[in-house]
Amino acid sequence: MLLLSCLSPLLAQEDERASKQGAKPVAELFESGEVEVDGHSYPFRLLEPPATARDRERPLVVFLHGAGERGSDNLAQLKYLPEAMADPERRAKYPCFLLAVQCPQDERWANVPWDAVVPQAFERTPSRAMRAVQRALKDVMLRPEVDAARVYLTGVSMGGFGTWDLMGRQGHMFAAAVPICGGGDPDAVAAMLDLPIQIWHGGADGVVAPERSRLMAERYRSLGLPVRYFEPEGVGHNVWNQAYEDQNVLDWLFAQDQRQQRRGAWSELAVIPAMTQKASNTSVFRLQKGARCVVPDELRSVCGYFLDALAVPALLRPGMVTDVEPSNGDIELRLDPELSVAFRFEVDDVVRILVRDAAEMPAALAAFHCALRTHPDGRVPGGTFEQASPIAAGRVVLATPNPGRSWDRDSLHGLVRECWLSSVRTITFEGGVAEHVASRAREDFEALAGRLGITIDAADWQGEATAASGEDLAMVLARQGAGPMVVRLTTSTAVGMLSEARRLLPTAREAASRGERPVHLGSFLPRLAARF
């Protein structure tokens, strides 16, 4: 009640301003629609670019309104930025789509307290109102006229909290964000690291404490990341008036583009650990029907496993050939003893994977496999990428105390695959675990591991693990400091152990290899971790 009473004078002023300008003409510029979530309807408005500016793809702005604009009339949420962007001069200067969903009176974009000075963690599951925003955004993004590389997010007050919440859930979709007089969770910044942001908060805000935005800005700075933070002295809760009227804010916002940022669908080649991009080009490689994998005889074994592991339709699985010149869409594996780095990818209409030593080819193919999984259609950005030194060997310790049943062939093969993808070079059977592996399955297991350069060690291993079964992924991600990766799996069943390997290995590898560097937003890892 205190919050709403503080908002009332501001809302009355804005209502008077809207009535003077005439809300109806503004509303007529916006399409009206609705989305349904769990049987509940959420209205929205969508502003389209002027007819004279529909000659190319145009950016999309997602606006989240404040508490005072909640309701079901599908009009109140058009105050502030939507109203400003409907102005003829601004429409001409910034032709864009603008989406404004309306939140019901008794709901919030993010279910967190607004008046708390100390931030609280946002809920793991988005609120129903936020899911309505996500659904409406997905629908609008299907329009071919929307420039997917220039989608912007902003919100005020309750919408400022919602902006932080959505940034943490789908930051990879946006080219920039402007949260205004809201608050976020400093511990969730890892999901927003590469997203350009401007934070605004009035220095005299008596509704939402300025400390909420200051904490977020400080968290960014502590990670060595650039942040634009504005706190006008003496300005209260309605700092959005100053932010949205500042010409520099909109100029900055509409200048952001994921193509230049190399983020989202335009991210750099993303592997674990991240390779160095030496050069880029405008080409995009995609697996296609009829493609071949050109490979020397000594690498056929490991290449065959790589091709079998590709999660692509059978028609797209490249066939292996030898002693032919690669052509458009092919993948070529090549040994180059004179190579100055451990391995290199040259991506154009053909992908060339070069290794200095045959022993590095399993790691190189694992890295390329991760790159193909980064994008859902097997797309890899063009350029030259290098792994300067061999990837530090990792170890997996199988320490299951009482396996529910003997390990079967499929579970063992699955474990080897996960180890290969995360550059594990040693698998240790601790204690009597090896006794639960049938001799024939064990032989098959060791043969497959050998093809991928993985050693099977049946001796007990004493050492500290960097990750263990049952551990929270966020805890692994938060660790700093490079070092050998050791994952200890103690789940009681073979199926459970394989599930834990899939969950923990990529995260542990990233945490062990990145040292003090933050996780890159566009990398493969955060999207994988977000599934769990």
Secondary structure, 3 states (H helix, E strand, C coil): CHHHHHHHHHHHHHHHHHHHHCHHHHHHCEEEEEEEECCEEEEEEEECCCHHHCCCCEEEEEEECCHHHCCCCCCHHHCCHHHHHCCHHHHHHCCCEEEEECCCCCCCCCCCCCCCCCCCCCCCCCCHHHHHHHHHHHHHHCCCCEEEEEEEEEEECHHHHHHHHHHHHHHHHCCEEEEECCCCCHHHHHHHCCCCEEEECCCCCCCCCCHHHHHHHHHHHHCCCCCEEECCCCCCCCCHHHHHHCHHHHHHHHHCCHHHHCCHHHCCCCCCCCCEEEEEEEEEEECCCCCEEECCHHHHHHHHHHHHHCCCCHHHCCEEECCCCCCCCCEEEEECCCCCCCEEEEECCCEEEEECCHHHHHHHHHHHHHHHHHCCCCEEEEEEEEECCCCCCEEEEECCCCCCCCECHHHHHHHHHHHHHCCEEEEEECCCHHHHECHHHHHHHHHHHHHCCCEEECCCCCCCCCEECCCCHHHHHHCCCCCCCEEEECCCCHHHHHHHHHHHHHHHHHHHHHCCCCCCCCCHHHHHHCCC
